[in-house]
């Protein structure tokens, strides 16, 4: 699909759909920056479960893929966004349970994990509303 077709499809969406897709794009672009920074900063300072580390590292590549797919194959991008956020919040909860806070001995909510949980709620709430628009045959 060429850029003209993508542009025509984006222009065909109602303004609310455009707004929600812009929020998705900004959130996943921010996630890309966060996960790329973690990836480039080297191994964590304390011992952790390697599958957790590798899972976070893969998000440096999957987060921008969501943005590309939302432009090229919108429904696939939406499904990947849902899968990533469900997995990310689930892994954050598991990590918090497996590695309690060293000072408090229990779970202390991390601001990033809380933001991910809120964004998951946004994605879960908006996905069913976006789905019909992202599959329209008359768009592009």
C-alpha positions as CSV (number, residue, x, y, z in Angstrom):
1,X,0.0,0.0,0.0
2,X,1.5,3.4,-1.0
3,X,1.5,6.5,1.1
4,X,-1.3,8.1,-0.9
5,X,-3.6,5.2,0.0
6,X,-2.6,5.4,3.7
7,X,-3.2,9.1,3.7
8,X,-6.6,8.7,2.1
9,X,-7.6,6.0,4.6
10,X,-6.5,8.2,7.5
11,X,-8.5,11.2,6.1
12,X,-11.6,9.0,5.8
13,X,-11.7,8.2,9.5
14,X,-14.0,10.3,11.8
15,X,-12.1,12.7,14.0
16,X,-12.6,10.6,17.1
17,X,-10.9,7.6,15.4
18,X,-8.0,9.8,14.3
19,X,-7.6,11.1,17.9
20,X,-7.6,7.6,19.4
21,X,-5.1,6.4,16.8
22,X,-2.9,9.4,17.6
23,X,-3.0,8.5,21.3
24,X,-1.9,4.9,20.3
25,X,0.9,6.2,18.1
26,X,2.2,8.6,20.8
27,X,2.0,5.9,23.6
28,X,3.8,3.3,21.5
29,X,6.4,5.8,20.3
30,X,7.1,6.7,24.0
31,X,7.2,2.9,24.8
32,X,9.7,2.5,22.0
33,X,12.0,5.2,23.5
34,X,11.7,3.7,27.0
35,X,12.4,0.1,25.9
36,X,15.2,1.1,23.5
37,X,16.9,3.1,26.3
38,X,16.6,0.1,28.6
39,X,18.0,-2.1,25.9
40,X,21.0,0.2,25.2
41,X,21.8,0.8,28.8
42,X,22.9,-2.8,29.3
43,X,21.9,-5.5,31.8
44,X,19.9,-4.5,34.9
45,X,22.0,-3.7,38.0
46,X,20.4,-6.5,40.0
47,X,19.7,-10.1,39.1
48,X,16.4,-10.6,37.5
49,X,14.7,-13.3,35.5
50,X,16.2,-13.3,32.0
51,X,12.9,-14.0,30.2
52,X,11.6,-10.8,31.8
53,X,14.6,-8.8,30.5
54,X,14.3,-10.3,27.0
55,X,10.6,-9.6,27.0
56,X,11.1,-6.0,27.7
57,X,13.9,-5.9,25.1
58,X,11.6,-7.2,22.4
59,X,9.2,-4.3,23.0
60,X,11.9,-2.0,21.6
61,X,11.0,-3.6,18.3
62,X,7.4,-4.5,18.7
63,X,6.2,-1.0,19.9
64,X,7.2,0.7,16.6
65,X,5.7,-2.2,14.7
66,X,2.3,-1.3,16.1
67,X,2.6,2.2,14.7
68,X,3.6,0.9,11.2
69,X,0.8,-1.7,11.3
70,X,-1.8,0.8,12.4
71,X,-0.9,2.7,9.2
72,X,-0.6,-0.2,6.8
73,X,-2.8,-3.0,8.2
74,X,-4.9,-1.2,10.9
75,X,-6.7,-4.3,12.3
76,X,-3.4,-6.2,12.7
77,X,-1.9,-3.1,14.4
78,X,-4.9,-3.0,16.8
79,X,-4.5,-6.7,17.6
80,X,-0.8,-6.3,18.2
81,X,-1.4,-3.3,20.4
82,X,-3.9,-5.4,22.5
83,X,-1.5,-8.3,22.8
84,X,1.5,-6.1,23.8
85,X,-0.4,-4.2,26.4
86,X,-2.0,-7.4,27.9
87,X,1.4,-9.1,28.0
88,X,3.2,-6.0,29.3
89,X,0.8,-5.4,32.2
90,X,0.7,-9.1,33.0
91,X,4.5,-9.3,33.1
92,X,4.7,-6.1,35.2
93,X,2.3,-7.6,37.7
94,X,4.3,-10.9,37.7
95,X,7.6,-9.0,38.2
96,X,6.2,-7.0,41.0
97,X,5.1,-10.2,42.7
98,X,8.3,-12.0,42.1
99,X,10.6,-9.1,43.1
100,X,9.1,-7.3,46.1
101,X,10.4,-3.8,46.8
102,X,13.6,-4.0,48.9
103,X,12.7,-1.3,51.4
104,X,9.0,-2.1,51.9
105,X,9.1,-5.9,51.4
106,X,6.0,-5.9,49.3
107,X,4.5,-4.5,46.1
108,X,5.0,-0.8,45.5
109,X,3.4,0.4,42.4
110,X,5.8,1.7,39.8
111,X,4.6,4.8,38.0
112,X,5.4,3.2,34.6
113,X,3.5,0.1,35.5
114,X,0.6,2.2,36.6
115,X,0.6,4.2,33.4
116,X,0.7,0.9,31.4
117,X,-2.3,-0.3,33.3
118,X,-4.2,2.8,32.5
119,X,-3.3,2.7,28.9
120,X,-4.3,-1.0,28.8
121,X,-7.7,0.1,30.0
122,X,-7.8,2.7,27.2
123,X,-6.8,0.2,24.6
124,X,-9.4,-2.4,25.8
125,X,-12.1,0.2,25.9
126,X,-11.4,1.8,22.5
127,X,-10.5,-1.3,20.5
128,X,-14.1,-2.5,20.0
129,X,-15.1,1.0,18.9
130,X,-12.2,1.3,16.4
131,X,-12.6,-2.2,14.9
132,X,-15.4,-1.4,12.5
133,X,-13.7,1.7,11.1
134,X,-10.3,0.0,10.7
135,X,-11.8,-2.7,8.4
136,X,-13.9,-0.5,6.2
137,X,-13.7,-1.4,2.5
138,X,-14.4,2.2,1.4
139,X,-11.4,3.6,3.2
140,X,-8.5,3.7,0.8
